[in-house]
Amino acid sequence: MMNDFATVWSERGLLLSGLANTVLLSLLAALAGLVLGAGLSMLLMSPKKALSVPAKVLVDAARCTPFLLFAYIVYYGLPSLGLRFDAWGAGLFALTVYHAGYMAEILRAAWVAQPRAPIEAGMAFGYHGFGLFRRVVLPPLALSSAPVLGNQVIQIIKDSAFLTIITLPELTNAVNSIQSRHFIPFAAFITAVLLYWALCLVVEVGVSAVGRLAEARR
């Protein structure tokens, strides 16, 4: 058994390359998804149905579609409409758009729970629209929703494993390549589990730090 793990270690270049791709892909998707989700949350909270209804349809469509199926549609389906991505672009686009729907709903729910007094005070000082959202709504919103957003980032990391189906060279793709060449599935996949676990622990530490900051601001 130890020999199997030694074999995995001998392929550490491929393993670390896959890990680096997973980290970069997840980080970019989380940041882009948060920005897109914040924009969608503004539309969801809009009193104008012409804005809120289409946004709600998009969010519900993302939340009700399995990510694996969505990744298939992006990589294999969109080219029939003239939209072509390489594996990296398709993976990033799929993760960003899919999880933006979840982040929009998280921010919308946190927004609804915010006290009205600061928002009304901001409006009294002349803030409206995006300015009101950016300066008055968003800072406490980000702090209060940080734990749930952190869980969503963990979900992004886990969902990135599905992108092996479109040959994106992330961590699962790397360990699958190792086990198929050396016939050591247990050692290869357990190594991947430990690395995914380590990434999620890093996110949890970051969320805890934001939580302490939120407590200090109260």
C-alpha positions in Angstrom: 0.0 0.0 0.0 2.8 2.4 0.9 4.4 1.7 -2.5 1.2 2.9 -4.1 1.4 6.2 -2.3 5.1 6.4 -3.2 4.1 6.0 -6.9 1.6 8.8 -6.5 4.4 11.0 -5.0 6.6 10.1 -7.9 4.0 11.8 -10.1 3.9 14.9 -7.9 4.6 17.2 -10.9 1.3 16.2 -12.5 -0.5 16.2 -9.2 0.7 19.7 -8.2 -0.1 21.0 -11.7 -3.7 19.7 -11.3 -3.9 21.2 -7.8 -2.7 24.6 -9.0 -5.3 24.5 -11.8 -8.0 23.7 -9.3 -7.0 26.5 -6.9 -6.8 29.1 -9.7 -10.0 28.0 -11.4 -11.9 28.0 -8.1 -10.5 31.3 -7.0 -11.4 33.0 -10.3 -14.8 31.4 -10.4 -15.6 32.5 -6.8 -14.5 36.1 -7.4 -16.3 36.4 -10.7 -19.4 34.5 -9.4 -19.5 36.9 -6.4 -19.4 40.0 -8.6 -22.1 38.6 -11.0 -24.1 37.3 -8.0 -24.0 40.8 -6.4 -25.3 42.3 -9.7 -28.1 39.7 -9.9 -29.1 40.3 -6.2 -29.6 44.0 -7.1 -31.9 42.9 -9.9 -33.7 40.5 -7.6 -34.4 43.3 -5.1 -35.5 45.7 -7.8 -39.2 46.9 -7.5 -39.4 46.8 -11.3 -40.7 43.4 -12.4 -39.1 43.8 -15.8 -35.7 43.5 -13.9 -36.6 41.2 -11.0 -38.5 38.5 -12.9 -35.8 37.7 -15.6 -33.2 37.7 -12.8 -35.3 35.3 -10.8 -35.7 33.0 -13.8 -32.0 32.9 -14.4 -31.2 32.2 -10.7 -33.8 29.5 -10.5 -32.5 27.9 -13.7 -29.0 27.8 -12.3 -30.1 26.4 -8.9 -32.3 23.7 -10.5 -29.8 22.4 -13.1 -27.2 19.8 -12.1 -23.8 21.2 -12.5 -22.5 18.2 -14.5 -25.3 18.8 -17.0 -24.6 22.5 -17.2 -20.9 21.8 -17.9 -21.9 19.5 -20.7 -24.2 22.2 -22.2 -21.4 24.8 -22.0 -18.7 22.7 -23.5 -20.6 20.5 -26.0 -23.9 22.4 -26.5 -23.0 26.0 -26.9 -20.7 25.4 -30.0 -23.8 24.5 -31.9 -24.9 28.2 -31.3 -21.5 29.5 -32.4 -20.1 30.0 -28.9 -16.9 28.0 -28.5 -14.7 27.7 -25.5 -11.5 25.7 -24.8 -11.6 23.4 -21.8 -10.3 26.1 -19.4 -12.7 28.8 -20.7 -15.7 26.4 -20.6 -14.8 25.3 -17.0 -14.4 28.8 -15.7 -17.6 30.0 -17.5 -19.6 27.1 -16.2 -18.5 27.5 -12.6 -18.9 31.2 -12.6 -22.4 31.4 -14.1 -23.7 28.4 -12.2 -22.6 29.5 -8.8 -23.4 33.2 -9.4 -27.1 32.1 -9.1 -26.5 30.6 -5.7 -24.5 33.6 -4.5 -27.2 36.0 -5.8 -29.8 34.2 -3.7 -27.5 34.2 -0.6 -26.9 37.9 -0.9 -30.6 38.6 -1.6 -31.6 36.7 1.6 -29.0 38.5 3.6 -30.1 41.8 2.2 -33.7 41.2 3.2 -32.5 40.5 6.7 -30.5 43.7 7.0 -32.0 46.5 9.2 -33.7 49.3 7.2 -32.2 52.2 9.3 -28.8 52.3 7.6 -30.3 52.1 4.2 -32.8 54.8 4.9 -30.0 57.0 6.3 -28.0 56.4 3.2 -30.9 57.5 1.0 -31.3 60.5 3.2 -27.7 61.5 2.4 -28.4 61.2 -1.3 -27.2 57.6 -2.1 -29.4 55.7 -4.6 -29.1 52.7 -6.9 -25.6 51.3 -7.3 -24.0 53.9 -5.1 -26.3 53.0 -2.2 -25.6 49.3 -2.7 -21.9 49.7 -2.9 -21.4 52.1 0.1 -24.3 51.2 2.4 -25.7 47.8 1.6 -22.7 45.7 0.5 -20.2 46.1 3.4 -22.5 44.7 6.2 -24.0 42.3 3.6 -20.6 40.7 2.8 -19.8 40.3 6.5 -23.2 38.8 7.5 -23.3 36.4 4.6 -19.6 35.4 4.7 -20.2 31.9 6.3 -22.8 30.9 3.7 -20.6 32.4 0.9 -17.7 30.4 2.3 -19.8 27.2 2.0 -20.5 28.1 -1.6 -16.8 28.5 -2.3 -16.3 25.0 -0.9 -19.0 23.8 -3.3 -17.1 25.5 -6.2 -14.0 23.6 -5.2 -15.9 20.3 -5.1 -17.8 21.0 -8.4 -14.5 21.7 -10.2 -13.9 18.0 -10.0 -16.7 17.4 -12.5 -14.7 19.4 -15.1 -12.6 16.3 -15.7 -15.3 15.3 -18.1 -14.3 18.1 -20.5 -10.6 17.2 -20.2 -9.7 20.2 -18.1 -6.4 19.3 -16.3 -7.5 19.9 -12.8 -6.8 17.8 -9.7 -9.3 14.9 -10.4 -8.2 14.7 -14.0 -4.6 14.5 -12.7 -5.2 11.7 -10.2 -7.4 9.8 -12.7 -4.4 9.9 -15.2 -2.1 8.6 -12.5 -4.3 5.7 -11.4 -5.1 4.7 -15.0 -1.4 4.4 -15.8 -0.2 2.8 -12.6 -3.5 0.9 -11.6 -3.5 2.3 -8.1 -7.0 3.9 -7.7 -7.1 3.8 -3.9 -3.9 5.7 -3.3 -4.5 8.1 -6.1 -8.1 9.0 -5.2 -7.4 9.1 -1.4 -4.6 11.6 -2.2 -7.0 13.7 -4.1 -9.5 13.6 -1.2 -6.9 14.8 1.2 -5.9 17.7 -1.1 -9.5 18.8 -1.6 -10.0 18.6 2.2 -6.9 20.8 2.7 -8.3 23.4 0.2 -11.6 23.4 2.0 -9.9 23.9 5.4 -8.2 27.0 4.0 -11.6 28.4 3.1 -12.9 27.6 6.5 -10.0 29.4 8.2 -10.7 32.5 5.9 -14.4 32.4 6.8 -13.6 32.2 10.5 -11.4 35.3 10.2 -14.2 37.2 8.4 -16.5 36.1 11.2 -14.2 37.5 13.9 -14.0 40.7 11.9 -17.8 40.9 11.7 -18.1 40.4 15.5 -15.5 43.1 16.1 -17.6 45.6 14.0 -20.7 45.0 16.1 
